[in-house]
Amino acid sequence: MKPQASETSTLSYFKWSFIVTAAGLALGAWLGWATTGTISGMATVFFICTVLAVLEISLSFDNAIVNANKLKEMTPVWQHRFLTWGIIIAVFGMRIVFPLAIVAIAASIGPWEALKLAASQPDEYARIMNEAHLPIAAFGGTFLMMVGLNYFFDHEKHVHWIKILEQRMSRFATIKGVEIAFVLALILVFSSLLEGEESTTFVYCAIYGLLTFLAVEVLGAILDASQRTMSAAAQGGLGAFIYLEVLDASFSFDGVIGAFALTQNLFVIAIGLGIGAMYVRSMTIMLVEKGTLGEYRYLEHGAFYAILILSVIMYCQTLVHIPEVITGLGGATLIGISLWSSIRHNRRAEAKAQV
């Protein structure tokens, strides 16, 4: 009976995700019927919403793990704020407002005009979004690369999964700014592979991504260092909250752009990716409350390797098209291997303890 109770307990974390899934897919089916007036059109939109949700979940395994790692350091008040306000920002901000803002800036039109463009001319809307892919990939890829490297270039890090690599990175961490130098060198390499205006755009947007990471790090340190002068409600989490919101936005770049390969309808994209975002929230809560990261020691390593892979893929997408399914499966595979390695480690430790 105990395994059954454990299963029920785990599923309870996804209660709201299941509810949002049912509501979202029903809304998607209605939208398909309203726009096409046919059963096949309704089924097509329903299917696209489902695929987008699965795509978002597969791309966001590492996001949930990194969120959980940061959340466990926050106060319960700020944990609750991130899991409530944060999901609103994630769903409405990144899945609706962000694409509209890109089109509004790129086309030099207002937000309302961008919304009307999405509703009445989805092909033109998608074209503008696709043209903005290079600066988004440069910015988001740089930010995520710094997130991943900052984890491994840490001289206080003693738990290593791939020891031959991580031990060296940990030793090199004593060299100040080594991860920044590495990213800058990579920016120069990729910019040299692009031509003309694209090369300039890549460099500028990548530098903005680097500066954004450093600014968030500095701001987070300042806010967390000044906890004593803040109100009790703001103590212990404002800096981490801002960091997680920017990080979540960076994770969303690839999914939002990739969604346009399946559909040009902004509202269908919002439904599908919004469903996926709810599962990320549920996974994050489960990882924090069940202490999964502490139980599986290499799971966090797998997530940060997945982040590094994603950042490199975003860079490579400025040169060639890489299907989103490869991105999702790559990250999920790394996390799966790290989970398997953690289980093996735990079994070996138990065997030694019994001897």
C-alpha contacts under 8 A as a table, 3 or more apart, distances in Angstrom:
res1	aa1	res2	aa2	distance
1	M	4	Q	5.28
1	M	5	A	6.43
2	K	5	A	5.06
2	K	6	S	6.23
3	P	6	S	5.01
3	P	7	E	6.17
4	Q	7	E	5.02
4	Q	8	T	6.20
5	A	8	T	5.07
5	A	9	S	6.08
6	S	9	S	5.01
6	S	10	T	6.22
7	E	10	T	5.15
7	E	11	L	6.22
8	T	11	L	5.16
8	T	12	S	6.14
9	S	12	S	5.21
9	S	13	Y	7.14
10	T	13	Y	5.72
10	T	14	F	7.63
10	T	286	M	7.40
11	L	14	F	5.43
11	L	15	K	6.84
12	S	15	K	5.22
13	Y	16	W	7.70
13	Y	282	S	5.68
13	Y	283	M	7.56
13	Y	285	I	7.27
13	Y	286	M	6.24
14	F	17	S	4.97
14	F	18	F	6.16
14	F	279	Y	6.95
14	F	282	S	5.51
14	F	283	M	7.79
15	K	18	F	5.30
15	K	19	I	6.41
16	W	19	I	4.92
16	W	20	V	6.04
16	W	278	M	7.68
17	S	20	V	5.13
17	S	21	T	5.97
17	S	275	I	7.09
17	S	278	M	5.35
17	S	279	Y	5.60
17	S	282	S	6.93
18	F	21	T	4.95
18	F	22	A	6.24
19	I	22	A	5.27
19	I	23	A	6.24
20	V	23	A	5.04
20	V	24	G	5.71
20	V	275	I	6.31
20	V	278	M	7.50
21	T	24	G	5.08
21	T	25	L	5.97
21	T	275	I	5.62
22	A	25	L	5.39
22	A	26	A	6.09
23	A	26	A	5.14
23	A	27	L	6.10
24	G	27	L	5.02
24	G	28	G	6.05
24	G	271	I	5.80
24	G	272	G	7.41
24	G	275	I	6.75
25	L	28	G	4.85
25	L	29	A	6.11
25	L	46	F	6.02
25	L	49	C	6.63
25	L	50	T	7.24
25	L	271	I	7.70
26	A	29	A	5.12
26	A	30	W	6.24
26	A	46	F	7.79
27	L	30	W	5.06
27	L	31	L	6.06
27	L	271	I	7.96
28	G	31	L	4.99
28	G	32	G	6.16
28	G	42	M	7.74
28	G	45	V	6.04
28	G	46	F	5.41
28	G	49	C	6.58
28	G	268	V	6.53
28	G	271	I	6.95
29	A	32	G	5.07
29	A	33	W	6.28
29	A	42	M	4.99
29	A	43	A	6.62
29	A	45	V	6.16
29	A	46	F	4.98
30	W	33	W	5.06
30	W	34	A	6.00
30	W	42	M	6.84
31	L	34	A	4.98
31	L	35	T	6.07
31	L	42	M	7.23
31	L	45	V	7.50
32	G	35	T	5.37
32	G	36	T	5.96
32	G	37	G	7.42
32	G	38	T	7.93
32	G	41	G	5.43
32	G	42	M	3.97
32	G	43	A	7.25
32	G	44	T	7.26
32	G	45	V	5.19
32	G	46	F	7.21
33	W	36	T	5.36
33	W	37	G	4.66
33	W	38	T	5.86
33	W	39	I	6.80
33	W	41	G	6.32
33	W	42	M	4.70
34	A	37	G	5.66
35	T	41	G	7.99
36	T	41	G	5.55
36	T	42	M	7.25
37	G	41	G	7.09
37	G	42	M	7.67
38	T	41	G	5.17
38	T	42	M	6.27
39	I	42	M	5.05
39	I	43	A	6.12
40	S	43	A	5.03
40	S	44	T	6.05
41	G	44	T	5.02
41	G	45	V	6.33
42	M	45	V	5.41
42	M	46	F	6.16
43	A	46	F	4.98
43	A	47	F	6.05
44	T	47	F	5.11
44	T	48	I	6.20
45	V	48	I	5.04
45	V	49	C	6.15
45	V	268	V	7.23
46	F	49	C	5.28
46	F	50	T	6.37
47	F	50	T	5.07
47	F	51	V	6.22
48	I	51	V	5.07
48	I	52	L	6.06
48	I	262	L	7.03
48	I	263	T	7.59
48	I	268	V	7.73
48	I	272	G	7.48
49	C	52	L	5.17
49	C	53	A	6.18
49	C	268	V	6.30
49	C	269	I	7.09
49	C	271	I	6.48
49	C	272	G	4.27
49	C	273	L	7.86
50	T	53	A	5.18
50	T	54	V	6.32
50	T	272	G	6.31
51	V	54	V	5.14
51	V	55	L	6.02
51	V	272	G	7.43
52	L	55	L	4.92
52	L	56	E	6.06
52	L	259	A	6.76
52	L	269	I	7.13
52	L	272	G	4.79
52	L	273	L	5.82
52	L	276	G	7.60
53	A	56	E	5.16
53	A	57	I	6.23
53	A	272	G	4.62
53	A	273	L	5.26
53	A	274	G	7.39
53	A	275	I	5.57
53	A	276	G	4.45
54	V	57	I	5.12
54	V	58	S	6.13
54	V	276	G	6.63
55	L	58	S	5.21
55	L	59	L	6.14
55	L	255	G	7.64
55	L	276	G	7.69
55	L	324	E	7.71
55	L	325	V	7.17
55	L	328	G	6.70
56	E	59	L	5.14
56	E	60	S	6.02
56	E	255	G	6.31
56	E	272	G	8.00
56	E	273	L	5.78
56	E	276	G	5.02
56	E	277	A	7.03
57	I	60	S	5.08
57	I	61	F	6.44
57	I	276	G	5.06
57	I	277	A	7.23
57	I	279	Y	6.74
57	I	280	V	6.66
58	S	61	F	5.97
58	S	328	G	4.88
58	S	329	L	6.78
58	S	331	G	7.53
58	S	332	A	6.23
59	L	62	D	7.42
59	L	63	N	7.95
59	L	255	G	7.34
59	L	327	T	6.88
59	L	328	G	4.50
59	L	329	L	7.83
59	L	331	G	6.79
59	L	332	A	7.50
60	S	63	N	4.77
60	S	64	A	6.26
60	S	251	F	7.37
60	S	280	V	6.47
61	F	64	A	5.36
61	F	65	I	6.55
61	F	280	V	7.18
61	F	303	A	7.42
61	F	331	G	7.43
61	F	332	A	6.61
61	F	335	I	7.75
62	D	65	I	5.13
62	D	66	V	6.17
62	D	302	G	7.80
62	D	303	A	4.37
62	D	304	F	6.98
62	D	306	A	6.48
62	D	307	I	6.81
62	D	331	G	7.09
62	D	332	A	7.91
62	D	335	I	7.44
63	N	66	V	5.26
63	N	67	N	6.02
63	N	248	D	7.07
63	N	251	F	6.94
63	N	280	V	7.43
63	N	303	A	7.57
64	A	67	N	5.07
64	A	68	A	6.09
64	A	280	V	5.47
64	A	281	R	7.07
64	A	283	M	6.08
64	A	284	T	4.86
65	I	68	A	5.10
65	I	69	N	6.22
65	I	284	T	6.56
65	I	287	L	7.21
65	I	293	L	7.78
65	I	299	L	7.92
65	I	300	E	6.47
65	I	303	A	6.44
66	V	69	N	5.05
66	V	70	K	6.39
66	V	300	E	7.20
66	V	303	A	7.00
66	V	304	F	7.69
67	N	70	K	5.28
67	N	71	L	5.93
67	N	244	L	6.70
67	N	284	T	6.37
68	A	71	L	4.94
68	A	72	K	6.19
68	A	284	T	5.20
68	A	285	I	7.18
68	A	287	L	6.05
68	A	288	V	5.42
69	N	72	K	5.75
69	N	73	E	7.41
69	N	288	V	7.62
69	N	293	L	7.44
69	N	300	E	7.88
70	K	73	E	5.63
70	K	74	M	7.03
70	K	240	A	7.01
70	K	244	L	7.73
71	L	74	M	5.15
71	L	79	Q	6.02
71	L	240	A	7.86
71	L	288	V	7.24
72	K	75	T	7.93
72	K	288	V	6.20
74	M	78	W	6.17
74	M	79	Q	6.07
74	M	236	G	5.71
74	M	237	G	5.03
74	M	240	A	7.20
75	T	78	W	5.43
75	T	79	Q	6.14
75	T	235	Q	7.62
75	T	236	G	5.56
75	T	237	G	6.19
76	P	79	Q	4.91
76	P	80	H	6.13
77	V	80	H	5.31
77	V	81	R	6.33
77	V	233	A	6.92
78	W	81	R	4.81
78	W	82	F	6.06
78	W	234	A	7.67
78	W	236	G	7.56
78	W	237	G	5.45
78	W	238	L	7.19
78	W	241	F	7.17
79	Q	82	F	5.29
79	Q	83	L	6.25
79	Q	237	G	7.85
80	H	83	L	5.14
80	H	84	T	6.13
81	R	84	T	5.19
81	R	85	W	5.42
81	R	86	G	6.81
82	F	85	W	5.46
82	F	86	G	4.38
82	F	87	I	7.17
82	F	241	F	6.42
83	L	86	G	5.37
83	L	87	I	5.90
83	L	281	R	6.74
84	T	87	I	5.53
84	T	88	I	6.63
85	W	88	I	5.18
85	W	89	I	6.28
86	G	89	I	5.09
86	G	90	A	5.98
86	G	245	E	6.85
87	I	90	A	4.82
87	I	91	V	5.98
87	I	277	A	7.35
87	I	278	M	7.33
87	I	281	R	7.12
88	I	91	V	5.35
88	I	92	F	5.79
88	I	93	G	7.15
89	I	92	F	5.50
89	I	93	G	4.56
89	I	94	M	6.73
90	A	93	G	5.48
90	A	94	M	5.27
90	A	95	R	6.93
90	A	245	E	7.90
90	A	248	D	7.19
90	A	249	A	7.24
90	A	277	A	7.12
91	V	94	M	5.99
91	V	95	R	5.36
91	V	96	I	7.29
91	V	270	A	7.32
91	V	273	L	7.56
91	V	274	G	5.13
91	V	277	A	6.63
92	F	95	R	5.51
92	F	96	I	5.18
92	F	97	V	6.30
92	F	270	A	7.82
93	G	96	I	5.75
93	G	97	V	4.78
93	G	98	F	5.92
94	M	97	V	5.96
94	M	98	F	4.81
94	M	99	P	7.27
94	M	249	A	6.36
94	M	252	S	6.75
94	M	256	V	7.99
95	R	98	F	6.29
95	R	99	P	6.78
95	R	252	S	7.93
95	R	256	V	6.66
95	R	269	I	7.36
95	R	270	A	5.25
95	R	273	L	6.89
95	R	274	G	7.07
96	I	99	P	5.83
96	I	100	L	6.39
96	I	266	L	7.26
96	I	267	F	7.88
96	I	270	A	6.15
97	V	100	L	5.13
97	V	101	A	5.98
98	F	101	A	5.06
98	F	102	I	6.30
99	P	102	I	5.16
99	P	103	V	6.38
99	P	129	M	7.25
99	P	256	V	7.65
100	L	103	V	5.25
100	L	104	A	6.00
100	L	111	P	6.32
100	L	114	A	5.78
100	L	115	L	6.48
101	A	104	A	4.97
101	A	105	I	6.07
101	A	111	P	6.57
101	A	114	A	7.86
102	I	105	I	5.29
102	I	106	A	5.98
102	I	129	M	6.94
102	I	132	A	7.33
103	V	106	A	5.06
103	V	107	A	5.73
103	V	108	S	7.88
103	V	109	I	7.82
103	V	114	A	6.22
103	V	125	Y	6.99
103	V	128	I	6.09
103	V	129	M	6.31
104	A	107	A	5.41
104	A	108	S	5.51
104	A	109	I	4.79
104	A	110	G	5.54
104	A	111	P	5.69
104	A	113	E	7.66
104	A	114	A	5.53
105	I	108	S	5.02
105	I	109	I	6.71
106	A	128	I	6.97
106	A	132	A	7.53
107	A	128	I	7.46
109	I	113	E	6.17
109	I	114	A	6.62
110	G	113	E	5.23
110	G	114	A	6.23
111	P	114	A	4.95
111	P	115	L	6.22
112	W	115	L	5.03
112	W	116	K	6.29
113	E	116	K	5.03
113	E	117	L	6.04
114	A	117	L	4.92
114	A	118	A	6.22
114	A	125	Y	7.91
115	L	118	A	5.09
115	L	119	A	6.35
116	K	119	A	5.05
116	K	120	S	5.91
116	K	121	Q	7.83
117	L	120	S	5.25
117	L	121	Q	5.06
117	L	122	P	6.64
117	L	124	E	7.56
117	L	125	Y	6.20
118	A	121	Q	5.68
118	A	122	P	4.87
118	A	125	Y	5.49
118	A	265	N	6.83
118	A	266	L	6.19
119	A	122	P	6.20
119	A	265	N	7.34
119	A	266	L	7.60
121	Q	124	E	5.55
121	Q	125	Y	6.29
122	P	125	Y	4.89
122	P	126	A	6.03
122	P	264	Q	5.29
122	P	265	N	5.84
122	P	266	L	7.69
123	D	126	A	5.13
123	D	127	R	6.21
123	D	264	Q	6.13
124	E	127	R	5.01
124	E	128	I	6.39
125	Y	128	I	5.36
125	Y	129	M	6.37
125	Y	264	Q	7.31
126	A	129	M	5.01
126	A	130	N	6.10
126	A	260	F	6.43
126	A	264	Q	5.42
127	R	130	N	5.18
127	R	131	E	6.26
128	I	131	E	5.14
128	I	132	A	6.47
129	M	132	A	5.16
129	M	133	H	6.63
129	M	257	I	7.14
130	N	133	H	5.15
130	N	257	I	7.05
130	N	260	F	7.88
131	E	134	L	7.14
132	A	135	P	5.97
132	A	136	I	6.41
133	H	136	I	5.18
133	H	137	A	5.93
133	H	257	I	6.86
133	H	318	T	7.67
134	L	137	A	5.17
134	L	138	A	6.15
134	L	198	E	7.78
134	L	201	T	7.89
134	L	202	F	6.81
134	L	317	Q	7.83
134	L	318	T	5.41
135	P	138	A	5.09
135	P	139	F	6.07
135	P	201	T	6.40
135	P	202	F	5.92
135	P	205	C	5.52
135	P	206	A	7.71
136	I	139	F	5.20
136	I	140	G	5.86
136	I	205	C	7.52
136	I	253	F	6.82
137	A	140	G	5.27
137	A	141	G	5.47
137	A	253	F	7.43
137	A	254	D	7.37
137	A	314	M	5.11
137	A	315	Y	6.19
137	A	317	Q	7.32
137	A	318	T	6.93
138	A	141	G	5.29
138	A	142	T	6.08
138	A	202	F	5.64
138	A	203	V	7.67
138	A	205	C	5.66
138	A	206	A	4.75
138	A	209	G	7.43
138	A	314	M	7.11
138	A	315	Y	6.16
138	A	318	T	7.77
139	F	142	T	5.43
139	F	143	F	6.36
139	F	205	C	5.00
139	F	206	A	4.65
139	F	207	I	7.44
139	F	208	Y	6.41
139	F	209	G	4.35
139	F	210	L	7.68
140	G	143	F	5.17
140	G	144	L	6.13
140	G	206	A	7.87
140	G	209	G	6.38
140	G	250	S	5.04
140	G	251	F	7.51
140	G	253	F	6.58
140	G	311	S	7.40
140	G	314	M	7.62
141	G	144	L	5.28
141	G	145	M	5.97
141	G	206	A	7.65
141	G	209	G	7.80
141	G	250	S	7.82
141	G	310	L	7.38
141	G	311	S	4.19
141	G	312	V	6.74
141	G	313	I	7.94
141	G	314	M	5.36
141	G	315	Y	6.08
142	T	145	M	5.05
142	T	146	M	6.26
142	T	183	V	7.28
142	T	206	A	5.61
142	T	207	I	7.80
142	T	209	G	5.40
142	T	210	L	5.94
142	T	311	S	6.70
143	F	146	M	5.30
143	F	147	V	6.39
143	F	209	G	5.03
143	F	210	L	5.78
143	F	212	T	7.31
143	F	213	F	5.75
143	F	247	L	7.95
143	F	250	S	7.01
144	L	147	V	4.92
144	L	148	G	6.27
144	L	247	L	7.52
144	L	250	S	6.76
144	L	251	F	7.64
144	L	307	I	6.29
144	L	308	L	6.90
144	L	310	L	7.79
144	L	311	S	5.63
145	M	148	G	5.19
145	M	149	L	6.07
145	M	183	V	7.47
145	M	307	I	6.98
145	M	308	L	5.43
145	M	311	S	5.32
145	M	312	V	7.57
146	M	149	L	5.13
146	M	150	N	5.75
146	M	179	E	7.16
146	M	180	I	7.51
146	M	183	V	7.44
146	M	210	L	7.29
146	M	213	F	7.13
147	V	150	N	5.29
147	V	151	Y	6.60
147	V	213	F	7.88
147	V	304	F	7.95
147	V	307	I	7.75
148	G	151	Y	5.38
148	G	152	F	6.77
148	G	304	F	5.19
148	G	305	Y	6.88
148	G	307	I	5.87
148	G	308	L	5.44
149	L	152	F	5.22
149	L	153	F	5.79
149	L	179	E	6.16
149	L	308	L	7.48
150	N	153	F	5.31
150	N	154	D	6.82
150	N	179	E	6.97
151	Y	154	D	6.24
151	Y	304	F	7.30
152	F	157	K	7.58
152	F	166	E	6.50
152	F	169	M	6.21
152	F	170	S	6.37
153	F	169	M	5.25
153	F	170	S	5.06
153	F	171	R	7.78
153	F	172	F	6.87
153	F	173	A	4.63
153	F	179	E	7.00
154	D	157	K	5.43
154	D	169	M	7.55
154	D	170	S	5.13
154	D	171	R	7.90
154	D	173	A	5.32
154	D	174	T	7.88
155	H	158	H	7.98
155	H	170	S	4.67
155	H	171	R	5.93
155	H	172	F	7.70
155	H	173	A	5.35
155	H	174	T	6.27
156	E	170	S	7.53
157	K	160	H	7.67
157	K	170	S	6.66
159	V	297	R	7.95
160	H	163	K	5.24
160	H	166	E	5.96
160	H	167	Q	6.92
160	H	298	Y	7.83
161	W	166	E	7.32
161	W	298	Y	6.03
161	W	301	H	6.78
162	I	165	L	5.81
162	I	166	E	5.95
163	K	166	E	5.08
163	K	167	Q	5.45
164	I	167	Q	5.99
164	I	168	R	6.83
165	L	168	R	5.54
165	L	169	M	6.40
166	E	169	M	4.98
166	E	170	S	6.01
167	Q	170	S	5.06
167	Q	171	R	6.28
168	R	171	R	5.10
168	R	172	F	6.19
169	M	172	F	5.10
169	M	173	A	6.22
170	S	173	A	5.16
170	S	174	T	7.72
171	R	174	T	6.18
172	F	175	I	5.65
172	F	178	V	7.27
173	A	176	K	6.94
173	A	178	V	6.73
175	I	178	V	5.74
177	G	180	I	5.24
177	G	181	A	6.31
178	V	181	A	5.14
178	V	182	F	6.26
179	E	182	F	5.03
179	E	183	V	6.28
180	I	183	V	5.19
180	I	184	L	6.13
181	A	184	L	5.14
181	A	185	A	6.15
182	F	185	A	5.21
182	F	186	L	6.31
183	V	186	L	5.04
183	V	187	I	6.15
184	L	187	I	4.99
184	L	188	L	6.36
185	A	188	L	5.19
185	A	189	V	6.35
186	L	189	V	5.02
186	L	190	F	6.28
187	I	190	F	5.37
187	I	191	S	5.98
187	I	203	V	6.54
187	I	206	A	6.99
188	L	191	S	5.14
188	L	192	S	6.11
188	L	203	V	7.51
189	V	192	S	5.31
189	V	193	L	6.78
190	F	193	L	5.18
190	F	194	L	6.80
190	F	315	Y	7.37
191	S	194	L	5.24
191	S	195	E	7.75
191	S	199	S	4.82
191	S	200	T	7.40
191	S	202	F	6.29
191	S	203	V	6.33
192	S	195	E	7.28
192	S	199	S	6.86
193	L	199	S	7.71
193	L	319	L	7.83
194	L	198	E	6.09
194	L	199	S	4.87
194	L	319	L	7.38
195	E	198	E	5.76
195	E	199	S	5.25
196	G	199	S	5.58
196	G	200	T	6.79
197	E	200	T	5.15
197	E	201	T	6.08
198	E	201	T	5.08
198	E	202	F	6.05
199	S	202	F	5.15
199	S	203	V	6.34
200	T	203	V	5.26
200	T	204	Y	6.24
201	T	204	Y	5.28
201	T	205	C	6.06
202	F	205	C	5.37
202	F	206	A	5.91
203	V	206	A	5.19
203	V	207	I	6.10
204	Y	207	I	5.19
204	Y	208	Y	6.24
205	C	208	Y	4.94
205	C	209	G	6.22
206	A	209	G	4.97
206	A	210	L	6.30
207	I	210	L	4.97
207	I	211	L	6.10
208	Y	211	L	5.05
208	Y	212	T	5.97
209	G	212	T	5.07
209	G	213	F	6.33
210	L	213	F	5.26
210	L	214	L	6.37
211	L	214	L	5.08
211	L	215	A	5.93
212	T	215	A	5.00
212	T	216	V	6.07
213	F	216	V	5.21
213	F	217	E	6.16
214	L	217	E	5.03
214	L	218	V	6.10
215	A	218	V	5.12
215	A	219	L	5.94
216	V	219	L	5.05
216	V	220	G	5.84
216	V	239	G	7.98
216	V	242	I	7.28
216	V	243	Y	5.96
217	E	220	G	5.15
217	E	221	A	6.16
217	E	243	Y	7.33
218	V	221	A	5.14
218	V	222	I	6.18
219	L	222	I	5.10
219	L	223	L	6.08
219	L	239	G	6.55
220	G	223	L	5.20
220	G	224	D	5.98
220	G	238	L	7.37
220	G	239	G	3.72
220	G	240	A	6.14
220	G	242	I	7.28
220	G	243	Y	6.87
221	A	224	D	5.21
221	A	225	A	5.84
221	A	239	G	6.77
222	I	225	A	5.11
222	I	226	S	6.20
222	I	239	G	7.74
223	L	226	S	5.27
223	L	227	Q	6.55
223	L	238	L	6.63
223	L	239	G	5.35
224	D	227	Q	5.39
224	D	235	Q	7.48
224	D	236	G	6.23
224	D	237	G	6.98
224	D	238	L	7.15
224	D	239	G	5.83
225	A	228	R	7.91
226	S	229	T	5.66
226	S	230	M	6.79
227	Q	230	M	5.19
227	Q	231	S	7.93
227	Q	234	A	7.55
227	Q	235	Q	5.00
227	Q	236	G	6.41
228	R	231	S	7.83
228	R	235	Q	7.31
230	M	233	A	7.98
230	M	234	A	6.06
230	M	235	Q	6.08
231	S	234	A	5.41
231	S	235	Q	6.44
232	A	235	Q	5.30
234	A	237	G	6.67
234	A	238	L	6.15
235	Q	238	L	7.00
236	G	239	G	7.97
237	G	240	A	5.12
237	G	241	F	5.86
238	L	241	F	4.96
238	L	242	I	6.32
239	G	242	I	5.32
239	G	243	Y	6.25
240	A	243	Y	4.95
240	A	244	L	6.08
241	F	244	L	5.22
241	F	245	E	6.24
242	I	245	E	5.17
242	I	246	V	6.33
243	Y	246	V	5.36
243	Y	247	L	6.07
244	L	247	L	4.91
244	L	248	D	5.88
245	E	248	D	5.10
245	E	249	A	6.18
246	V	249	A	5.03
246	V	250	S	6.29
247	L	250	S	5.08
247	L	251	F	6.36
248	D	251	F	5.11
248	D	252	S	6.25
249	A	252	S	5.03
249	A	253	F	6.52
250	S	253	F	5.43
250	S	254	D	7.91
251	F	254	D	6.59
251	F	255	G	7.51
252	S	255	G	5.28
252	S	256	V	6.03
253	F	256	V	5.44
253	F	257	I	6.28
254	D	257	I	5.38
254	D	258	G	5.86
254	D	314	M	7.36
255	G	258	G	5.04
255	G	259	A	5.97
255	G	273	L	7.81
255	G	324	E	7.84
256	V	259	A	5.26
256	V	260	F	7.19
256	V	269	I	7.64
256	V	273	L	7.76
257	I	260	F	5.76
257	I	261	A	7.79
258	G	261	A	5.60
258	G	262	L	7.71
258	G	324	E	6.23
259	A	262	L	5.53
259	A	263	T	6.54
259	A	269	I	6.42
260	F	263	T	5.00
260	F	264	Q	5.27
260	F	265	N	7.92
260	F	269	I	7.77
261	A	264	Q	7.63
263	T	268	V	7.54
263	T	269	I	7.26
264	Q	269	I	7.92
265	N	268	V	5.41
265	N	269	I	6.36
266	L	269	I	5.08
266	L	270	A	6.14
267	F	270	A	4.97
267	F	271	I	6.25
268	V	271	I	5.16
268	V	272	G	6.22
269	I	272	G	5.26
269	I	273	L	5.94
270	A	273	L	5.43
270	A	274	G	5.56
271	I	274	G	5.10
271	I	275	I	6.25
272	G	275	I	5.38
272	G	276	G	6.59
273	L	276	G	4.97
273	L	277	A	6.13
274	G	277	A	4.98
274	G	278	M	6.47
275	I	278	M	5.33
275	I	279	Y	6.85
276	G	279	Y	5.28
276	G	280	V	6.52
277	A	280	V	5.03
277	A	281	R	6.39
278	M	281	R	5.06
278	M	282	S	6.29
279	Y	282	S	4.92
279	Y	283	M	6.03
280	V	283	M	5.13
280	V	284	T	6.08
281	R	284	T	5.08
281	R	285	I	6.32
282	S	285	I	5.25
282	S	286	M	6.24
283	M	286	M	5.09
283	M	287	L	6.10
284	T	287	L	5.22
284	T	288	V	6.29
285	I	288	V	5.24
285	I	289	E	6.10
286	M	289	E	5.35
286	M	290	K	5.73
286	M	291	G	7.97
286	M	292	T	7.88
287	L	290	K	5.54
287	L	291	G	5.74
287	L	292	T	5.07
287	L	293	L	6.60
288	V	291	G	5.35
288	V	292	T	7.00
288	V	293	L	7.76
291	G	294	G	5.55
291	G	295	E	6.48
292	T	295	E	5.00
292	T	296	Y	6.11
293	L	296	Y	5.35
293	L	297	R	6.28
293	L	299	L	6.41
293	L	300	E	6.63
294	G	297	R	5.85
296	Y	299	L	5.65
296	Y	339	L	6.54
296	Y	342	S	4.98
296	Y	343	I	6.78
296	Y	346	N	7.88
297	R	300	E	7.00
297	R	342	S	5.71
298	Y	301	H	5.10
298	Y	302	G	6.42
298	Y	338	S	5.32
298	Y	339	L	6.58
298	Y	341	S	6.86
298	Y	342	S	5.37
299	L	302	G	5.21
299	L	303	A	6.47
299	L	335	I	6.30
299	L	338	S	5.16
299	L	339	L	5.35
299	L	342	S	6.93
300	E	303	A	5.08
300	E	304	F	6.42
301	H	304	F	5.28
301	H	305	Y	6.20
301	H	338	S	7.07
302	G	305	Y	5.11
302	G	306	A	6.13
302	G	334	L	5.44
302	G	335	I	4.61
302	G	336	G	7.85
302	G	337	I	7.48
302	G	338	S	5.13
302	G	339	L	7.87
303	A	306	A	5.01
303	A	307	I	6.29
303	A	331	G	7.45
303	A	334	L	7.37
303	A	335	I	5.82
304	F	307	I	4.84
304	F	308	L	6.31
305	Y	308	L	5.08
305	Y	309	I	6.22
305	Y	334	L	7.24
306	A	309	I	5.02
306	A	310	L	6.05
306	A	330	G	7.24
306	A	331	G	4.62
306	A	332	A	7.81
306	A	334	L	6.28
306	A	335	I	7.28
307	I	310	L	5.02
307	I	311	S	6.16
307	I	331	G	7.59
308	L	311	S	5.10
308	L	312	V	6.31
309	I	312	V	5.21
309	I	313	I	6.14
309	I	330	G	7.86
309	I	331	G	7.45
310	L	313	I	5.00
310	L	314	M	6.16
310	L	327	T	6.59
310	L	331	G	7.48
311	S	314	M	5.11
311	S	315	Y	6.39
312	V	315	Y	5.02
312	V	316	C	6.16
313	I	316	C	4.89
313	I	317	Q	6.03
313	I	322	I	7.52
313	I	327	T	7.35
314	M	317	Q	5.07
314	M	318	T	6.98
315	Y	318	T	5.64
315	Y	319	L	7.65
316	C	319	L	5.39
316	C	320	V	6.23
316	C	321	H	7.90
316	C	322	I	7.85
317	Q	320	V	5.00
317	Q	321	H	5.28
317	Q	322	I	6.07
318	T	321	H	7.69
322	I	326	I	7.14
322	I	327	T	7.79
323	P	326	I	5.64
323	P	327	T	7.05
324	E	327	T	5.04
324	E	328	G	6.26
325	V	328	G	5.12
325	V	329	L	5.97
326	I	329	L	5.21
326	I	330	G	5.80
327	T	330	G	5.23
327	T	331	G	6.41
328	G	331	G	5.48
328	G	332	A	6.20
329	L	332	A	5.07
329	L	333	T	5.85
330	G	333	T	5.21
330	G	334	L	6.35
331	G	334	L	5.28
331	G	335	I	6.33
332	A	335	I	5.19
332	A	336	G	6.03
333	T	336	G	4.97
333	T	337	I	6.16
334	L	337	I	5.18
334	L	338	S	6.21
335	I	338	S	5.04
335	I	339	L	6.13
336	G	339	L	5.07
336	G	340	W	6.24
337	I	340	W	5.03
337	I	341	S	6.13
338	S	341	S	5.00
338	S	342	S	6.13
339	L	342	S	5.04
339	L	343	I	6.29
340	W	343	I	5.14
340	W	344	R	6.25
341	S	344	R	5.08
341	S	345	H	6.16
342	S	345	H	5.04
342	S	346	N	6.21
343	I	346	N	5.09
343	I	347	R	6.22
344	R	347	R	5.15
344	R	348	R	6.22
345	H	348	R	5.18
345	H	349	A	6.16
346	N	349	A	5.07
346	N	350	E	6.17
347	R	350	E	5.08
347	R	351	A	6.15
348	R	351	A	5.04
348	R	352	K	6.23
349	A	352	K	5.19
349	A	353	A	6.20
350	E	353	A	5.05
350	E	354	Q	6.31
351	A	354	Q	5.26
351	A	355	V	6.53
352	K	355	V	5.25
